[in-house]
């Protein structure tokens, strides 16, 4: 005698219809998922030029409301809202420090300041790129 459960025509796993429906849904969703991932990855990768433009714009605003400039080749001392601050290159970053630190540009190979006609200019370069010159504003 056979003891235990009686055998029916069904097994405990997926049946063919459920597997085909799962494959069909997956086939429809894969192009959507891959396009969303590529858009997300592209959005997260900002070009260096865009980052530089944002940093230079922020730096121009700081310069516009500052006073008492002392320009040296590698740094600028200024008074910003009554606080003495220094703009200089630290660890390949252009930072405004004392007190605290604000980072404006990153991954710099070289950086210097110049004055011409009462205007402050920054000259900087990223590794493997030509030098860029940007006007930061008047020295008043």
Long-range contacts (C-beta under 8 A, 24 or more apart in sequence): 48-107, 48-126, 51-105, 51-106, 52-105, 52-132, 55-94, 55-103, 55-104, 55-105, 56-104, 56-105, 56-122, 56-134, 56-136, 58-102, 58-104, 59-87, 59-94, 59-96, 59-104, 59-122, 59-136, 60-136, 60-137, 62-96, 62-102, 63-120, 63-136, 63-137, 64-137, 67-140, 69-120, 69-139, 71-113, 71-114, 71-115, 71-120, 71-139, 72-113, 73-112, 73-113, 73-114, 74-111, 74-112, 74-113, 75-113, 76-113, 76-120, 87-113, 94-122, 94-124, 115-139
